[in-house]
Amino acid sequence: MSVYSIWESRYPPERHAEGLAVTQAIWEDMPQFDGLIEHEIVERRSCRLRQRLRWAKLTQDAAIEDIDLKAARGIDRANLGQVTRLEWFSEHLNVLITGPTGVGKSYIACAVGHAACRADHSVRCFRLPRLIDELARHSALQNKATFLRQLAKADLIIIDDFGLAPLPDANRRDLLEILDDRYDRRSTLITSQLPVEQWHKYLEDPTLADAILDRLIHNSYRLTLKGESMRKQKTTASPPKAAKGH
């Protein structure tokens, strides 16, 4: 039905001229309305992204577009492409990023987290020591179960610095519970200086280690980085400034 058919049906014959004038005025204002609607859509998306990023608490301001592929870190571009396209989200797979300190593991993890927020996924990011602190705090407040349910609902959880310090038995069990809630339902990204082959030994308890790694490793993409610390390279490339007055 045309717009003219609409006003013909709504206005009696003696008021057709009035209806036509109203219709033409509306059509003349449509570009302005379109602009307002488009502005409102963009503003709502921006607001939602800001909320996603606040909730995620990413530890670095990172973007996939800014990942340095020229640095000698042994990055497999095909694997990196698979990770940054985020297709593994729909399959509820995991990503494990390993390598020595300073090679950019956390940066890549945060870049993936930022991309996930832009794609309207919910993200939470923790360094493992901070996650342990949060679990202890919620346990003391007697709302640990609520916190665990929140973690289970996040589309992506990033656990940074896995393996830096020994995990007490209670924390190993908490980690198992978190991963069990997410297995085949949500995705998890972990960074670690330890090679994956050493994770079983790091977790100490063979039974818990088997259960934890079974939920992580067999359904994951892996990025193995290598090379010298990029922080060290930046420091070497930028000599200290001379003291004033000398």
ABEGO torsion letter per residue (X at the ends): XBAAAAAAAABBAAAAAAAAAAAAAAAAAAAAAAAAAAAAAAAAAAAAAAAAAAAAGBABBBBAAABBAABBAGBBAAAAAAAAAGAAAAAGBBBBBBEBBGAGAAAAAAAAAAAAAAAGBBBBBBBAAAAAAAAAAAAAAGAAAAAAAAAAABABBBBBGBGABBBBAAAAAAAAAAAAAABGABBBBBBBABBAAAAAAAAGBAAAAAAAAAAAAAABBBBBBBEBBAAAAAAAABBBBBBBGX
